[in-house]
Amino acid sequence: MSARTAKDHRTARLRRRRRVRAKVSGSAETPRLSVFRSNRGLAVQLIDDRAGRTLASVSWIEPDLRELKPMDQATKVGELIAERAKSAGVEACVFDRGGYRYHGRVRALAEGAREGGLRF
């Protein structure tokens, strides 16, 4: 048996992502909360798939998030997306983990968004 290469790992995540996206779709009333995770940070978007537009977004490169530790950053990103969702008139969404496991930073982001008042 050989070790998994980076390419295998990436394609496996993309396969999981497509499987999740086949089941999860966002609308204007309940947009999709899409998560992108890199080694350096997180980015999330609230997407209305029917209209094909982004309603709100938060990225780790924003000045107040850049210097935080990874788990604190994830929680803060969740709280910020919840705040921006409310200002866009969104109270509920569907969570699209993007093929990432629901643990660590992805889970912290989800819990931060729930604490901010976003339902999913």
C-alpha positions, -999 to 999 in steps of 0.1 A, spaced: 0 0 0 12 35 -8 7 66 11 -20 91 0 -6 119 -21 -17 155 -19 -34 151 -52 -54 121 -40 -64 140 -9 -76 170 -29 -96 149 -53 -112 130 -24 -123 163 -9 -137 175 -42 -157 142 -45 -171 147 -10 -179 184 -19 -199 173 -50 -217 148 -30 -227 174 -4 -237 199 -31 -260 174 -48 -281 175 -16 -277 211 -4 -291 241 -23 -298 276 -12 -326 299 -19 -334 336 -11 -352 325 22 -326 300 33 -293 306 15 -264 281 15 -236 289 40 -206 277 20 -173 271 38 -138 273 24 -110 262 46 -73 266 39 -42 261 61 -41 299 67 -78 308 73 -115 305 65 -138 321 41 -176 318 42 -204 330 19 -242 330 21 -253 321 -14 -287 322 -31 -282 294 -57 -315 301 -75 -304 337 -83 -267 328 -85 -256 356 -61 -238 360 -29 -258 377 -1 -230 381 25 -194 370 29 -166 370 55 -129 362 48 -100 356 72 -80 384 55 -102 411 71 -80 431 94 -97 422 127 -95 385 119 -60 382 105 -41 382 138 -64 357 157 -55 321 165 -72 296 141 -100 285 165 -107 320 177 -107 332 141 -132 305 131 -156 314 159 -153 351 150 -159 344 113 -191 326 123 -203 355 145 -195 380 117 -214 360 90 -244 358 114 -243 396 119 -240 402 81 -268 377 74 -291 396 97 -284 429 80 -291 412 47 -325 400 61 -315 363 65 -323 344 97 -319 308 86 -296 290 62 -284 255 51 -248 246 61 -225 234 33 -193 222 49 -176 220 14 -164 184 18 -145 192 50 -151 171 82 -174 187 107 -148 192 134 -122 217 144 -124 250 127 -155 241 106 -174 232 138 -161 263 156 -174 284 127 -208 267 128 -211 272 165 -201 309 162 -227 314 136 -254 298 158 -243 319 188 -247 350 165 -283 340 159 -281 322 125 -303 290 124 -294 259 104 
